[in-house]
Structure formats: C-alpha cells, structure tokens
C-alpha cells in the first residue's frame, strides 16, 4: 500500500517506495505511474484509461515524495513550475566522509544515454544545489539538500565528484556493497496549487532504515 499525502480533483501526491520505477520500463516491474492509475480507476470507478500527468521523476532506487497531475490543465501549470524552479524539492542524503557546514554546488552535467552515466562536462546542462550538514559520525554525514535544478542523477554525481559519494550508490560509489540501499530520500515538496494558487507543503520524516536510523537516534529531531 503506497502512502498518499495529498489528493484533490487536480493533483495527487504520494510517497514513492524505494526500488519502484516511476514509469514502466524494460524490467516490467509495476511502476508508480501504473499503480496510481489503477488506484484512481478503482476509487472513482472510472471507465477506460485514467489520465495521470508525470511532473517530475525520482531515480528507481530513491524513495520519497512525488506529485502527479490528474488533469491536463494541472499538468501544464505544474510543468511550468518545474521549468521555472518554482517547485521546492528537498532531500536527505547520507554521504561517505565527514563534510561540515553548508554550501552550494554548481556544475554542468552531461548524460550518456547509451550507458545511463552522468558526468561533469562543460557541454552539459547547469546543475545547482544547496546543502547543509545536519550530523556527522566517524564515517558518514547526514546532509539536507535543496535541489535547485533537477538534472538526472544530479545529487549523486555532484557529491561523488567531490569525494563524498552517497552511501549505497551502486552507480557512483565504487565502495558501495551490493546489499546496500542508496541513502537518498525526497522528504519535502512544496508547490503552488494549479487552480487554487494555494501553497501546498508536504513533508516526511527521516526513513527508519539503515543508515538513516543511525542519525535518527543521534539527532532526535530528524
């Protein structure tokens, strides 16, 4: 059962489970898009195909808050908010290494479509994020990230390129073990409602799983 955080006639926001694809792919595993369509079809007894607009994405291994549009008009208005960086997205990440303080990361990222690998390259698109360290252990740091731009694999590549790869990142952390789950979670999302213009804010707590649980015990408030 997928947790629904907000729903009305125009949008629906849910908590994406880890390791679930957002869209149907070659794995043929159930996608989040298909799951929500089935939920809407059953809940409202809708005939035929159910419309659901994809506004943004999360990588398959990453969990957290996502919002979808239930009408084409809402999808168009929400897409414009994404394009103009009007939707605020924040993440918790556990990185390898001891990073202190706060800062801004700016790079140009380029995705190789054949390998699905993203690298820092002057031919790429601008990628910007803000970060602040919440807590440290000897091996890891818990980071609060405000994603300014939403490039593919952005958080993973920007931290890895600076010597702080994400815990459990099978793609960009060469020391990640096969049984580890990437420690990246979309915990906050805010947007302007496409019709009422009300500000909608959604938040989820730190996930109760390794390695996040270590910091949950240490910080108390996260």
N, C-alpha and C positions, 0 to 999 in steps of 0.2 A: 504494500500500500504506500503510495507516494504522498508525502505531506503537501497539502495545499495551504498556502499562506494568505492568498487573496484571490477573490473571484467576483466579477460582476458581469454585466452583459457585454463588456468591451474587452477586458483583459483577464488573464489568469496567471498567477504566479505560484510556482512550486519549488520544492527543494529537490534538485536533481540528485539521484543516487550515484555513488561512485561506480565507475566501470560500466555505465549505461551510455550508449551512443545517443546523441541528441537527435540525429536523423538516421533513417535506415541506411545501412552500409553493407559491404560485402560479407560481413560476419553473419548477417541475417538474425542477429540478436534483436530482441524487442527494443525499439527506440523510444525515447521520451516523447517525441512528437506523436508517434502512433499510440502510445499509452494514453496521452491526454485526449486525443481524438476519440478513442474508444470510451473513455470516461465521460466525455461530453455527450457522445451519442447515446449512451445508456442513461445518463442522468436526466437528459431533456427529451429522450425518446425521439431523436432526430432521424428523419429518413435520409437515405443517400449519404454522400460524402460530407464530412464535417470540415468547415474551414478553420484553419489554425495558422496564424502568421508567425513565422520564425523571425525574432527581432535580433537576437544575439546568440552566441554559442559558448559552450564550455568544452574543453577537451574531454575525451571519453573518460580518462581516469580521475578527472576532477569532479567533485560534488559541490552543491551549493545552490543559491537562489537564482532562478531564471524566470523571466516574464515572457508570455506569449500573447499575441493579439487574437481576439475572437471574431473580429470583423476586418474587412479590407481597409476601411477608413481608419480604424485604430492602428492597423499595421503600418499604414503610410505615415501617420503622425508620429508613431513610436520610432520608426526607421529614421525619420528626420532628427529626432532627439539623439539617436545613436550617432548619426552623421555629424552633428554639431556638438558632440560631447556633453549633452545635457542630461544624460543618464549617469548617475554616480554609482560606480561599482567598486566595492572594497573586498579585499581578500585577507585571510590568514594564511601564512606560509611558515613552515619550519625549514630553515636552511642549515646546511652543514657549515660550521665555522662560527666564530664569535664576532658578530657585527654589532657595532654600537651606534647609538644616536639615530639621526634621521637624515634624509637626503632626497635627491631627485636623480633619476637615471634617464638619460636621453641617448638614443641610438637610432640607427637606420637598420631595419630588419628586412631580410630577403628570404622568401620561402622557395625551396626547391620542390616543385610539385611531383617530381619523379621519386624522390626519397622521403618527402614529407619532413625534411630537416630545415630548420630556420637558422640563419647565421647573421652576424652583424656585417653589413655590406653597404657601402655608400650608394649603391644602386637601389637600395630598398626603401621602404616607407618609414616615416618618422614614428618612433615609439617612445612614449613618455610615461613614467610612473613616479609616484611619491611613496616613500616608505618611512616607517618608524619602528624601531626595535621596542618590543614590549618586555621581553625577558630573555635571559641567556642561561645556558648550562655550560659545562666544560666543552661539549661537542657541538651543541646546536643553539640556534637563536629563533625565537618566535617573532615574526615580522607582521606588522599591519601595513597593507599595501592599498593605496588609492590608484586605481588604474585610469590614467587619463586617456590613453588611446587603447584600442582593443585589437592589437595585432595577434596573429596566430602564434601560440607558444611564447608570448611576449615576456611574461614574468619569469618563466623557466629559463629562457635564453639570456635575459638581461642579468639575472643573478648568477647564473652559471659562468657567464663570460667574465665576471669579476671575482671568480674564485669561491663563490658561495652557492653551489648547486642545491636544488631542493632535495630534501630527504625523500628517498624512494623514487626519484625521477628516472625511469628506465631509459629515457632517450638522451638526457643531457647531463646525467650524473654517472660517470663511469664506475663509481664505487657503490652504486645502489645495488642491493641484493634483490634477487628475483621475487622473493616473497614479500617485499616491502611495497606499501601503497604510497603513492605520491602525497606529500603533505601540503596540499593546496586546497583551499575551501573558500567559496564565494559566500561571505557572511552578511553582506549589506548591499542593498539595491534601493535606489530612490529615483523616481521619475515623476513627471507631470502627467496626470491622468489625461488621456487623449480627448475626452469630451468635457469633463467637469473642470479641468485645469487645476484640480486639487493636487497637492504634493503627496505622493504615496511613498512611505518609507517602510522597508522590510528588513528585518534583522534576525539572524540565527546565532546561537551560542557556539563556542568552540566545540568541535566534534569530540565525542567521548571515545576516541580511538588513538592508538599509537601513531605518532609521537606527541600528538596534541595533548593527550591526557597528562603527560608529564608537566606541562606548563599550566594546565588547569589546576593541578594540585599546588604548584608553586605560586601562582599569581592570585588565585582565589576569585578574582573578579572576571576572569575570562574563561 
